[in-house]
Amino acid sequence: MKIIKENIWNYWKNGYWIIIPTNGFVKKNGACVMGRGLALQAKDYIYRIEYILGSFIKNHGNVVHKIENIITFPVKTNWWEKADIKLIENSCNQLLALIETEKIFGNFIEPVYLPKVGCGNGGLNWKDVEPILDTYLDNRFTVVDLK
């Protein structure tokens, strides 16, 4: 896993897969809360993504989902909470399973670009998250840091 400084949306615009950190809170209107950070920005790129993700969460749970060239990556259960290291670890496992399953069907989801998950609005320190990601994510993954 390498780290670069870039705008992650440039990769998405060029057809690459990117990861958006998310939470599992679905509002009464069926929309997942996507009110800050990359999740909020995703609403500018994919029409009604908050409702698509809300439906996925209601039907399948707060797990990794793919929507177009975006992979949602749960870091929180509720939007107001701090990100959860254990949930990030679970999301890493689900992400790898998704990529391997898609590969079986001839769909290649790699390379994948991701932010420092859980470290922005999630409130975690990169020094605590990086070792988790390093354990699971190999050279198919690139961390894109805007800071």
N, C-alpha and C positions, 0 to 999 in steps of 0.2 A: 504494500500500500504506500503510495507516495502522496505528498502534499504539494499543492501548487496555489498560487495567488491568481485568481481569475474571477470572472462573473459566471456563475454556474449556468445561468440561462443561455449563455452563448453556446454551451454544449447541447442543451435541449433544442435550441433553434436549429442546430446542425444535425439533428436526428439521433443524438445519443441519449441514453437513459440517465436520468438524474433521480436522486432520492430527496424526498421532502419529509422532514420530521413532522409527525402528527400526534394527535391525542385521540382518545376514544369517546369523546363527549358529543352526543348527537342531540340537537335542539328539538323542541316539539314540532317544528316545521320540517324536520327530516334532514336538516343540514348539519354536517360536522362543523364544529367550531374551527375556523381557520382564520384567526383574527390578527396574527402577528407573523413576522419573519417571512421565510420562504413559503409557508402555507398561505399566507395572505397574498403574496405575489403570484402564487399558482392560480388564484382566482382570476387574475388578469390574462392568463394564457389559456386556460381551459374553461370553457363556458360551463357553469353550474357544477364545477368539480366538487364543491362542498356538499351538494345533494347526491352526487354519484358516490362519493366516499361515505356519506351518511347512510346511504342504502346498503353499501357493502358492509359497514360496521354493524348495522342492525341485523343483517342476514348471516354474517360470517365472523363477527367479533373484531376486536381491536388488534388486528394482525396486519402483516404486510399485504398490500394490495397493489395491483398495477392498473394504471389509468393512462392510456396513450403511452407516452415515453416517460412517464413518471411512476416511480415506485414510492408508495407511502410507507413510512417507517415509524411505527409508534415509539414515542419516547416518554409519553405521559398517558395516564388513564383519564384524567380530567385536565382541562385547559389551565386551571388556576394552580395546579400543583407544580412542584419542581420535577424535572425529568428524573426517571428511575433507571439506575444502572442495570438492574436485573431485566427490566423491560427492553432496554437497549440490547442486552445480550440475547434475549429471546428473539428480538427483531433481526439480529445478525443471523441466527440460525434459520429463521424463516426466509430471509433474503437468499441465503445460499441454497435452501431447498427450492425456492421459486426458480432461481437461475438454472439449477440442474434439471428440474422438471421441464422447463421450457426448452432446454437443450435437447431433451429426448424427442420433443416434437419438432425439432428443426428450427426453433426460434431462439436466436442468440441474443441474450441481454447482457452484452459486455462490449466495451468497457462500461463501467458505471461510475458516475460522479456523484459525490455526496458532500454535504457541508459537515462541519464539526457538530454532529448530532448531539442534542442535549445541552450544548454549551452556549447557545445564544439565549433565547427566551426560556430555555430549560433550566438555566442557572447552574449547570455543572461546570467543573474545571476540566479543561482539555487534558491535563496531566492524569486525571482519573478515567477519562473516556478513551483516550488513545490506546492504552494497553488492551482494553476490551476489543476494540476494533482490530488491533494488530493480531490478536489471537485468532480472529475469524476471517478477516478480509485479506485477500492476497493481491497479486499484481493486476488483477482485473478491476480493482477499485482505486479511485483517486479522490483524495479529500481536496475540496476546493475551498480555500479560505479567502474571504474578502477583506479580512482585517489586516 
